[in-house]
Amino acid sequence: MTPAGDGVAGHPFVVAHRGASIDRPEHTLAAYDLALQEGADGVECDVRLSSDGHLVCVHDRRVDRTSTGAGVVSEMTLSQLQSLDYGAWHNGGQSPEADNAGDTGLLTLDALVALVLDWHRPVKIFIETKHPVRYGAMVERKVLALLDRFGLAAPASASRSRAVVMSFSAAAVWRIRRAAPLLPTVLLGSGARYLGGGAATTVGATAIGPSIETLREHPELVDHAAARGRALYCWTVDEAEDVDFCRDVGVAWIATNQPARTKARLRAG
């Protein structure tokens, strides 16, 4: 992830937000496999720790919305989480296409990283650590240990890194920057924390990550970030007019729930 202008020479790079999550259940192997088939340049996931210390790809604090079970992720073991199905809720579980979509079991971060690294072309993985959580800084320590096992924690340079770590927590971003200085990081948040330049500068984030709503209100954030050597990652960009807007203002990475349609829109433009 180059510091700035990563998507200027062509179009923004497309990140599959929780996989191809319009067409497949979010955070499942089925969703990420489809996103990679559709040509996503990167994939995004949220990670939490199970009660026995495993990194799992689940957005919510609880599993109720996206699984056949109920409970708090951090209070459940990996085995308990694996006993649930994470695809039945998608499309009401009625679509034959959804029924044959692929693996909709629990996805661990290990399995997702392995999928990305085994793909036939370079793809970046954007890992968001969720906060606040009961395990605090242990989440970042576990993420770094996992990336180290895969040889991703100390890239030759930020631009050559296959992994990016993100968080709404400035403290979490700082922990990553301090332990792995060459690993790219994104500080997510509202325009207020970026316009003054303080938070991103203080924690050493290599990119900022406003929502599409924030970027619409403050399109100057792209130039503001570039002037400080930072890229801009925007989420979650699904509407055609928002894709066009991001391309026109020079966003480097756009996160979308529909990577195939977003890439087609960018190519057509």
C-alpha positions as CSV (number, residue, x, y, z in Angstrom):
1,M,0.0,0.0,0.0
2,T,1.9,3.0,-1.2
3,P,1.5,6.1,1.0
4,A,-0.6,8.1,-1.4
5,G,-2.1,8.0,-4.9
6,D,-2.2,4.2,-5.0
7,G,-5.2,4.3,-7.3
8,V,-4.4,7.4,-9.3
9,A,-2.7,5.8,-12.3
10,G,-5.9,4.1,-13.5
11,H,-8.7,3.6,-11.0
12,P,-9.2,2.9,-7.3
13,F,-8.3,-0.6,-6.2
14,V,-11.4,-2.6,-5.1
15,V,-11.5,-4.3,-1.6
16,A,-14.2,-6.9,-1.0
17,H,-15.9,-5.8,2.2
18,R,-16.4,-9.0,4.3
19,G,-16.1,-10.8,0.9
20,A,-18.6,-10.5,-1.9
21,S,-21.2,-9.9,0.8
22,I,-24.1,-8.9,-1.3
23,D,-24.1,-12.3,-3.1
24,R,-22.8,-14.6,-0.3
25,P,-23.0,-14.6,3.5
26,E,-20.5,-12.1,4.9
27,H,-17.2,-13.4,6.4
28,T,-17.5,-16.9,5.0
29,L,-15.2,-18.8,2.7
30,A,-17.9,-18.7,0.1
31,A,-18.0,-14.9,0.1
32,Y,-14.2,-14.5,-0.1
33,D,-13.8,-17.1,-2.8
34,L,-16.4,-15.4,-4.9
35,A,-14.7,-12.0,-4.4
36,L,-11.4,-13.4,-5.5
37,Q,-13.0,-15.0,-8.6
38,E,-14.6,-11.6,-9.4
39,G,-11.2,-9.9,-9.4
40,A,-11.1,-8.1,-6.1
41,D,-7.7,-6.4,-5.5
42,G,-8.1,-6.8,-1.8
43,V,-10.4,-8.4,0.8
44,E,-11.5,-7.0,4.1
45,C,-12.3,-8.8,7.3
46,D,-13.1,-8.0,11.0
47,V,-11.5,-10.1,13.6
48,R,-12.4,-11.0,17.2
49,L,-10.9,-13.5,19.7
50,S,-12.8,-16.6,20.9
51,S,-12.6,-17.4,24.5
52,D,-9.8,-19.9,23.9
53,G,-7.7,-17.4,22.0
54,H,-8.5,-18.0,18.3
55,L,-8.9,-15.1,15.8
56,V,-12.2,-15.5,14.0
57,C,-13.8,-13.4,11.2
58,V,-17.0,-12.0,12.8
59,H,-18.1,-8.4,12.7
60,D,-20.6,-8.2,15.5
61,R,-19.9,-8.7,19.2
62,R,-22.5,-11.4,19.2
63,V,-23.2,-14.2,16.6
64,D,-27.0,-13.8,16.7
65,R,-27.3,-11.8,13.4
66,T,-25.1,-13.9,11.2
67,S,-25.4,-17.4,12.6
68,T,-27.8,-20.1,13.6
69,G,-26.8,-19.6,17.3
70,A,-26.7,-16.9,19.9
71,G,-24.0,-15.5,22.2
72,V,-21.0,-13.3,22.6
73,V,-18.0,-14.2,20.4
74,S,-15.5,-13.7,23.2
75,E,-17.4,-16.0,25.6
76,M,-17.5,-18.9,23.1
77,T,-14.8,-21.4,22.3
78,L,-13.6,-22.0,18.8
79,S,-15.4,-25.4,18.8
80,Q,-18.7,-23.8,19.9
81,L,-18.4,-21.1,17.2
82,Q,-17.6,-23.8,14.6
83,S,-20.8,-25.7,15.5
84,L,-22.9,-22.9,14.0
85,D,-23.8,-22.2,10.4
86,Y,-23.1,-18.6,9.1
87,G,-25.1,-18.8,5.9
88,A,-28.7,-19.7,6.6
89,W,-29.7,-16.1,7.3
90,H,-28.5,-14.8,3.9
91,N,-31.4,-14.4,1.4
92,G,-33.6,-16.0,4.0
93,G,-31.9,-19.3,3.3
94,Q,-34.4,-19.9,0.5
95,S,-32.3,-19.3,-2.6
96,P,-31.0,-22.5,-4.4
97,E,-28.0,-20.4,-5.4
98,A,-27.4,-19.5,-1.8
99,D,-27.8,-23.1,-0.7
100,N,-25.0,-24.1,-3.1
101,A,-22.8,-21.1,-2.4
102,G,-20.0,-23.0,-0.8
103,D,-18.5,-23.1,2.7
104,T,-20.6,-21.0,5.1
105,G,-19.1,-22.3,8.3
106,L,-17.0,-20.2,10.7
107,L,-14.0,-18.6,9.0
108,T,-10.8,-18.2,11.0
109,L,-8.2,-15.6,10.1
110,D,-5.7,-18.3,9.5
111,A,-7.9,-19.8,6.8
112,L,-8.6,-16.5,5.2
113,V,-4.9,-15.5,5.0
114,A,-4.0,-18.9,3.6
115,L,-6.7,-18.5,0.9
116,V,-5.4,-15.1,-0.1
117,L,-1.8,-16.2,-0.2
118,D,-2.6,-19.3,-2.3
119,W,-4.6,-17.3,-4.9
120,H,-3.0,-17.1,-8.3
121,R,-2.5,-13.4,-8.2
122,P,-1.4,-10.9,-5.5
123,V,-4.2,-9.8,-3.3
124,K,-4.0,-7.6,-0.2
125,I,-5.9,-8.5,3.0
126,F,-7.2,-5.7,5.1
127,I,-7.7,-6.9,8.8
128,E,-9.8,-4.7,11.1
129,T,-9.4,-5.3,14.8
130,K,-12.6,-4.6,16.7
131,H,-12.5,-2.4,19.8
132,P,-13.4,-2.1,22.6
133,V,-13.2,-5.8,23.4
134,R,-12.6,-7.8,26.6
135,Y,-9.1,-8.9,25.4
136,G,-7.8,-5.4,24.6
137,A,-4.3,-5.3,23.2
138,M,-4.2,-9.1,22.9
139,V,-6.1,-8.9,19.6
140,E,-3.3,-6.9,18.0
141,R,-0.6,-9.2,19.5
142,K,-2.4,-12.3,18.1
143,V,-2.8,-10.7,14.7
144,L,0.9,-9.8,14.5
145,A,1.8,-13.3,15.6
146,L,-0.4,-14.8,12.9
147,L,1.0,-12.5,10.2
148,D,4.5,-13.4,11.4
149,R,3.8,-17.1,10.9
150,F,2.8,-16.4,7.4
151,G,5.8,-14.2,6.8
152,L,3.7,-11.1,6.4
153,A,4.6,-9.1,9.6
154,A,7.8,-7.5,8.3
155,P,7.4,-6.7,4.6
156,A,10.3,-5.3,2.6
157,S,8.4,-2.0,2.4
158,A,4.9,-0.8,3.0
159,S,4.1,-0.8,-0.7
160,R,5.0,-4.5,-1.0
161,S,3.0,-5.6,2.0
162,R,0.3,-8.2,1.4
163,A,-1.4,-7.3,4.7
164,V,-2.9,-4.1,6.1
165,V,-4.2,-3.7,9.7
166,M,-7.0,-1.3,10.4
167,S,-9.0,-0.1,13.4
168,F,-11.2,2.7,14.7
169,S,-9.0,2.6,17.8
170,A,-6.0,4.9,17.6
171,A,-4.4,2.9,20.4
172,A,-4.7,-0.3,18.3
173,V,-3.1,1.4,15.3
174,W,-0.3,2.6,17.4
175,R,0.3,-0.8,18.8
176,I,0.7,-2.2,15.3
177,R,3.0,0.6,14.1
178,R,5.2,0.3,17.2
179,A,5.6,-3.5,16.8
180,A,5.7,-3.7,13.0
181,P,6.8,-0.4,11.6
182,L,6.7,-1.4,7.9
183,L,3.2,-2.9,8.1
184,P,0.7,-0.6,6.6
185,T,-2.1,0.7,8.8
186,V,-5.4,2.5,8.4
187,L,-7.0,4.7,11.0
188,L,-10.7,4.5,10.5
189,G,-13.1,7.2,11.7
190,S,-14.9,10.4,11.1
191,G,-13.6,13.5,9.3
192,A,-13.0,15.4,12.6
193,R,-10.1,13.1,13.6
194,Y,-8.4,13.6,10.2
195,L,-8.9,17.3,9.3
196,G,-6.6,18.4,12.1
197,G,-4.0,15.9,11.2
198,G,-3.5,15.0,14.8
199,A,-4.7,11.4,15.4
200,A,-3.3,9.8,12.2
201,T,0.0,11.6,12.6
202,T,0.3,10.7,16.3
203,V,-0.2,7.0,15.8
204,G,1.8,6.9,12.5
205,A,-1.1,5.5,10.3
206,T,-0.1,5.1,6.7
207,A,-3.6,5.7,5.5
208,I,-6.9,7.1,6.7
209,G,-10.3,5.4,6.4
210,P,-13.4,7.6,6.2
211,S,-16.8,6.4,5.3
212,I,-18.3,7.4,2.0
213,E,-20.7,9.7,3.9
214,T,-17.7,11.4,5.6
215,L,-15.8,11.7,2.3
216,R,-18.9,13.2,0.6
217,E,-18.9,15.9,3.2
218,H,-15.1,16.4,3.1
219,P,-13.7,15.5,-0.3
220,E,-10.6,17.5,0.6
221,L,-9.6,14.6,2.8
222,V,-8.0,12.9,-0.3
223,D,-5.6,15.8,-0.9
224,H,-5.2,16.4,2.8
225,A,-4.0,12.8,3.2
226,A,-1.8,12.8,0.1
227,A,0.0,16.0,1.4
228,R,1.0,14.0,4.4
229,G,2.1,10.9,2.5
230,R,-1.0,8.9,3.3
231,A,-3.4,6.9,1.1
232,L,-7.2,7.0,1.6
233,Y,-9.4,3.9,2.1
234,C,-13.1,4.6,1.8
235,W,-16.0,2.4,3.0
236,T,-18.6,1.1,2.1
237,V,-19.0,2.1,-1.5
238,D,-21.8,0.3,-3.3
239,E,-23.8,2.9,-5.2
240,A,-22.7,3.7,-8.8
241,E,-22.6,7.4,-8.1
242,D,-20.4,6.9,-5.1
243,V,-18.0,4.7,-7.1
244,D,-17.7,7.4,-9.7
245,F,-17.2,10.0,-7.0
246,C,-14.3,8.0,-5.4
247,R,-12.7,7.6,-8.7
248,D,-13.0,11.3,-9.6
249,V,-11.5,12.5,-6.3
250,G,-8.6,10.1,-6.3
251,V,-9.4,7.5,-3.6
252,A,-6.8,4.8,-3.5
253,W,-8.8,1.9,-2.1
254,I,-12.6,1.5,-2.0
255,A,-14.3,-1.2,0.1
256,T,-17.5,-2.5,-1.4
257,N,-19.9,-5.4,-0.8
258,Q,-20.2,-6.0,-4.5
259,P,-16.7,-6.2,-6.0
260,A,-17.6,-7.5,-9.5
261,R,-20.1,-4.7,-10.1
262,T,-17.8,-2.1,-8.7
263,K,-14.9,-3.2,-10.8
264,A,-17.1,-3.2,-13.9
265,R,-18.2,0.3,-13.1
266,L,-14.6,1.5,-12.8
267,R,-13.6,-0.1,-16.0
268,A,-16.6,1.4,-17.8
269,G,-15.7,4.9,-16.5
